[in-house]
Amino acid sequence: MKLTLEEVQHIAELARLQLTPEEMTRYAEQLSEILDYAARLQSIDTSGISPTDRVIDAGNVLREDIPLPGLDKQQLLENAPDTEKGQFKVPPILE
Amino acid sequence: MNETVDLSPGELLSGLRAGNFSSREVTSEYLQRIEDLDPGLHAFLHVNPKISLKQADEADLILQAWRLDPSQDLPPLTGLPLAVKDVLCVKGMPCTSGSKILENYIPPFDATAVKRLKQAGVVILGKTNTDEFAMGSSTENSAYGPTRNPWDLERVPGGSSGGSAAAVSARLAPAALGTDTGGSVRQPASFCGVTGIKPTYGRVSRYGLVAYGSSLDVVGVLGISAKDILPIFRIMAGNDSLDATSIGLPVPEIKLTDDAPDLSGLRIGIPEEYFIAGIQPEVQQKVLEAVDMFAELGAAVKQVSLPHTEQALPVYYLIAPAEASANLARFDGIRYGPRIAAEEMWDIFRHTRGRKFGPEVKQRIMLGTYALSAGYYEAFYGQAQKVRTLIKSDFDLAFQNVDLIAAPVAPSTAFRIGEHGDDPLSMYLEDIFTLPANLAGVPGMSFPVGFDKQGLPVGMQLMCAHFQEALLFKAAHAYQKITAWHTQRPQL
């Protein structure tokens, strides 16, 4: 199976990745090769087999909802590239 | 002072308690060794002597107080230096995960594994190099440059915990934390001639571990011997309310004695699917010689079959990237890491992620996004999750007849830097023997069993049923009592 550049562009868009034209060409080739390899799984008979969502079934894990102090707001903001008045700053989303 | 870097963690802890040397002296000696040798190895991404020595001084005060009044409780690892893979958060130290997208990120909290070890008294020496977001088998995918194998500087240390394996091998740390999603503790341990454990999935909390494949990721530890890493494993292990997949079972008492080793009653299985054409002949030979030693120690050796082994590679390279594509969605240039400025928010996401993620990470995000996308989900991700069930059933069935499974860790010894070039599939093939344990969630331990003709370490792995780590420690310790492979040191 050979991915087209349009398909690669579509995947990159879903993944929110801006790719250069060289990257697009390279990923089209490499992803096609890997997906070809992975397609061999489709020949395995899995009728009646359930998917493994978790390797160890711990059941539902429940706990009391007890409020505890969270992380320090100032410390968290120190890692952000842009902040204002104690908040993360982003460009306007709505006109 | 004697060279404390020649001492094991157990000997260091005894010496610290006896007051033969201080934690400041031990820590300083390791920091000096890192300063002298790490420029040639690049095992560490961050070292902060000020923080490490402050922790050492605190440990020394606790040790002094304890010596005055030994009836007090002394945290079991007080004063022991430890290196930490750079995908685990250590409060106040950078955590880049080997990626430019987390450049300058300083977590304001400790990972649970780190927190428990700090409470037990360890001194953090620094953060070790890793393939970006632990995606790789050679540490070449680190955005900060590769780590070199202490046994041959032209070769890779394995990966993704290559920095931790190289650090332990070169005695830049007495032990180091790693993580294993598809072999990332066991394979570098093998390439660098050290011992490493990948615990059962869920045995150690993943809180504070930068997530790659959440149904596969496990925190482990590397050291010179099974005995050396045992106390570190035991302290990290156990239920944590901050990770709902961490398991509530008690951590077993594991006693490793100095008595003559005896493994009678233990059944070891040899899976035919792990001894295949294409494997380096010396690797197969050394592993089978080690199996003979286990038989001499009294273990019963029999053939077993894990018929879906070959499917582990395609299954893993759909499931892990699928999980990664979701986990890495959080890196968007808003809350941490650098931002590529743009007028539109979507462009901030696209440009920051496009420029700050490395090529392999982008490849896996794309692969995972594709495998989960509408129209392909059932054929790729869904089918992989079903074949994963078959792989897990193979292990369940095998462990009805044997206690341990013995196998090579990787098809060859350490390969050359750049050898796999721009061919991801050939690099992925390096993982064929380590992936199945992650897909089945079973624990595994890798340890050295000899050297090839080029003088490179050969490792083998033992795997066992969920939560039976005690068997791995018992068997590896017995082997290490009667062999000296693990004590060999690279010339640096």
Contacts between the chains, C-beta under 8 A, distances in Angstrom:
chain1	res1	chain2	res2	distance
A	8	B	366	7.4
A	11	B	366	5.1
A	11	B	369	5.2
A	11	B	370	5.2
A	11	B	373	7.1
A	12	B	366	6.6
A	14	B	369	5.1
A	14	B	373	6.4
A	15	B	325	6.4
A	15	B	353	7.7
A	15	B	365	5.0
A	15	B	366	6.0
A	15	B	369	4.4
A	16	B	329	7.7
A	16	B	332	7.4
A	16	B	346	7.2
A	16	B	349	4.4
A	16	B	350	5.4
A	16	B	353	5.7
A	17	B	350	6.5
A	17	B	353	5.2
A	17	B	354	5.0
A	17	B	357	7.3
A	17	B	362	5.8
A	17	B	365	6.6
A	17	B	366	7.1
A	18	B	347	7.8
A	18	B	350	4.0
A	18	B	351	5.1
A	18	B	353	7.3
A	18	B	354	3.3
A	18	B	355	7.4
A	19	B	354	6.0
A	19	B	362	7.4
A	20	B	354	8.0
A	23	B	359	7.6
A	23	B	362	7.2
A	26	B	359	8.0
A	26	B	422	7.8
A	27	B	362	7.5
A	27	B	363	6.3
A	27	B	366	5.8
A	30	B	363	6.3
A	30	B	424	5.7
A	30	B	425	8.0
A	31	B	363	7.1
A	31	B	366	6.0
A	31	B	367	6.1
A	31	B	370	6.9
A	33	B	424	7.9
A	33	B	425	5.8
A	34	B	317	6.5
A	34	B	367	6.2
A	34	B	424	6.6
A	34	B	425	6.1
A	34	B	428	7.8
A	35	B	367	7.6
A	35	B	370	7.2
A	35	B	380	7.7
A	37	B	313	7.8
A	37	B	314	6.0
A	37	B	317	7.8
A	37	B	425	6.1
A	38	B	314	4.3
A	38	B	317	6.3
A	38	B	318	5.5
A	38	B	371	7.9
A	38	B	380	6.5
A	38	B	384	7.6
A	40	B	311	7.9
A	40	B	314	5.9
A	41	B	311	6.4
A	41	B	314	5.1
A	41	B	315	6.7
A	41	B	318	7.6
A	41	B	380	7.9
A	41	B	383	5.1
A	41	B	384	6.1
A	41	B	387	5.5
A	42	B	379	6.2
A	42	B	383	6.1
A	44	B	311	6.6
A	44	B	383	7.5
A	44	B	387	5.6
A	44	B	390	7.4
A	46	B	383	6.4
A	46	B	386	3.9
A	46	B	387	6.3
A	46	B	389	7.9
A	46	B	390	7.3
A	49	B	386	4.6
A	49	B	387	8.0
A	49	B	389	5.2
A	49	B	390	6.5
A	50	B	386	7.2
A	50	B	389	6.0
A	51	B	382	6.5
A	51	B	385	3.3
A	51	B	386	5.1
A	51	B	388	7.2
A	51	B	389	6.5
A	52	B	385	5.7
A	52	B	386	7.8
A	52	B	388	4.3
A	52	B	389	4.6
A	52	B	392	5.9
A	52	B	439	7.8
A	53	B	215	7.6
A	53	B	385	7.0
A	54	B	215	6.6
A	54	B	245	7.3
A	55	B	201	5.3
A	55	B	215	7.0
A	55	B	392	6.3
A	55	B	439	7.6
A	55	B	440	6.2
A	55	B	441	3.0
A	55	B	466	7.9
A	56	B	200	7.4
A	56	B	201	6.0
A	56	B	202	5.2
A	56	B	245	7.8
A	56	B	247	6.5
A	56	B	441	5.6
A	56	B	466	6.1
A	58	B	202	7.0
A	58	B	244	7.6
A	58	B	245	6.7
A	58	B	247	6.2
A	58	B	248	7.5
A	61	B	244	4.2
A	61	B	245	7.9
A	63	B	241	5.8
A	71	B	108	5.4
A	71	B	109	5.9
A	72	B	108	6.1
A	75	B	108	3.8
A	76	B	108	6.1
A	76	B	335	7.6
A	78	B	106	7.4
A	78	B	108	7.9
A	79	B	104	7.8
A	79	B	105	5.6
A	79	B	106	6.4
A	79	B	108	7.7
A	79	B	335	7.0
A	79	B	336	4.0
A	79	B	337	7.7
A	80	B	334	7.2
A	80	B	335	5.5
A	80	B	336	6.3
A	81	B	333	6.3
A	81	B	334	7.7
A	81	B	336	7.9
A	81	B	337	7.1
A	81	B	338	6.1
A	81	B	339	3.8
A	82	B	339	6.5
A	88	B	334	5.6
A	88	B	335	5.9
A	90	B	334	6.1
A	90	B	345	5.6
A	90	B	348	7.3
A	91	B	342	7.5
A	91	B	343	6.0
A	91	B	344	6.5
A	91	B	345	5.3
A	91	B	348	7.1
A	93	B	345	5.6
